[in-house]
Amino acid sequence: MFFFLGIMKTFIIFVALVAAVSCSDECYRDVVAICDLSSEEVALTECDAKYGGIDNIESSFQGMANTFLYKSLDFLLMATLYGNYERGRPGFQKFFQSLSDQLWDDGINTIKYITDRGGEMNFNNIPIYLQEDRTCSEPSELEAIGKALDSTKKMARVVFELHKEASGQYYDPEIARYLEDEYMAKQKDIIRTLAGHAKDLSSLLDGPDAPLGLYWFDKHLQE
């Protein structure tokens, strides 16, 4: 009886070892292949940091990173416009410079996240909507605030679409959590601020002392 149990245990262990070796361990297979070959040029194609849904979402991440960088430059141009001697709006300059800096940081952080998940950045992955989106050359102060509000809402939709992919078809809760923590709450606050600025500035410009109202609004933005 004990002899039979010993044989059964040995057989079970053998089956378990065979199953472990035969499972789809891509990186392990690559390493074994290199050890079995004399060539040192064999690449470890599967030994990367990719897991979950990043393979399917990587392109969307690249587009989002490029969107942040492009919009950062748009806001930088607006900051430069209001900082020149002709406009002389240091408050608007400071406000748009801040938006530009935040978006630049978001773009860089997104690129870092892509590489952390084993992906690569493609700066040629420019979304069509970004190619078609153009900022008028010299917008008024109210037009600039409205344009910034529209742009921020578009970027929020980009994040929502990426979150939808990570929560659904290409299920990856780590990516979904990253988007929530890094972008969603922040974008909500920026949209609320821009909407408030648009409403307040519109009311001031409709009043009898529009130039004075614009002056004090710019002073407020300097705070």
Order of alpha helices (4+ residues) and beta strands (2+ residues): alpha-alpha-alpha-alpha-alpha-alpha-alpha-alpha-alpha
